[in-house]
């Protein structure tokens, strides 16, 4: 009999694995792409054309199923007019897994810049951090 | 009557609360064991991701992760995968989702037996044959 605790443990183990860290990055990229597609009113086809990638590739990126290289990420974000940086956590020395510093270029001008650092290592604070990071991507 | 229990009970920032039946818990666990690459957990992670943004944000056509089936029942799945969770929203704001059944489809198109299972979920919703285990 599988319990809720069992599922939580599975999720926790996954999130703590290298694959989980990578998957979270894919999710973050997907969210940035989706958000900007919506704001621009672009289709995935349009982004594919602008970034010179196949539409099926963009679809896999949107669904977090594409493991893409950083240069390719750069092409996609550039096509969208978005800049995003990975910021290494200064205390844990691990990859910061949320879009911590995103500078949007809107209408040819520099948009708002957000920087969030994960300052504590406890689980509770991680959750709080993720909430803040998520909220930042929504704002 | 099915009893549903809250998934991710410690995550208080989710836009959509997910309540899962025993069958869904077992199906997700079984699916996770078969996921590649190891370790499994992609589906659970994505489910939490959708819940964080709110299921309604991800509703759409057949390529969307959350799609309306019939009789008030929606399915949640990953693009390119055949594992599906079937359930329904509680309340007009779609803040709570009751996942009543889950299974791995045999193929892209639903088989009659799989449609029957969705019909069962429709029945559970219509007759309110579910309750929460708090």
Contacts between the chains, C-beta under 8 A, distances in Angstrom:
chain1	res1	chain2	res2	distance
A	1	B	22	7.5
A	1	B	26	7.7
A	2	B	25	4.5
A	2	B	26	5.2
A	2	B	28	7.6
A	2	B	29	4.1
A	3	B	25	7.2
A	4	B	5	5.4
A	4	B	6	7.1
A	4	B	7	6.3
A	4	B	9	6.5
A	4	B	20	7.8
A	4	B	25	7.0
A	6	B	25	7.7
A	6	B	29	6.4
A	7	B	7	6.6
A	7	B	25	6.3
A	7	B	28	6.3
A	7	B	29	6.6
A	7	B	44	6.3
A	8	B	8	7.1
A	8	B	9	8.0
A	8	B	10	7.5
A	10	B	29	7.1
A	10	B	32	5.4
A	10	B	40	7.1
A	10	B	41	5.5
A	10	B	44	6.1
A	11	B	8	7.8
A	11	B	41	5.7
A	11	B	44	4.6
A	11	B	45	6.4
A	11	B	48	6.8
A	13	B	39	6.0
A	13	B	41	6.8
A	14	B	39	5.5
A	14	B	40	7.0
A	14	B	41	2.5
A	14	B	42	7.4
A	14	B	44	6.9
A	14	B	45	6.0
A	15	B	41	7.4
A	15	B	45	6.9
A	17	B	39	5.3
A	17	B	41	7.7
A	19	B	37	6.2
A	19	B	38	7.7
A	19	B	39	6.5
A	19	B	41	8.0
A	20	B	39	7.8
A	20	B	41	6.5
A	20	B	45	6.9
A	23	B	42	6.3
A	23	B	45	6.0
A	24	B	45	7.6
A	27	B	45	7.5
A	27	B	46	7.6
A	27	B	49	5.4
A	31	B	53	7.8
A	59	B	63	7.4
A	59	B	79	7.3
A	60	B	79	7.7
A	60	B	80	7.9
A	63	B	65	7.6
A	63	B	78	7.1
A	63	B	79	3.7
A	63	B	80	7.1
A	64	B	46	7.1
A	65	B	78	7.6
A	65	B	79	6.2
A	65	B	80	6.1
A	127	B	10	7.9
A	127	B	11	7.2
A	127	B	13	7.3
A	130	B	13	7.9
A	131	B	13	4.7
A	134	B	13	7.3
A	134	B	52	6.2
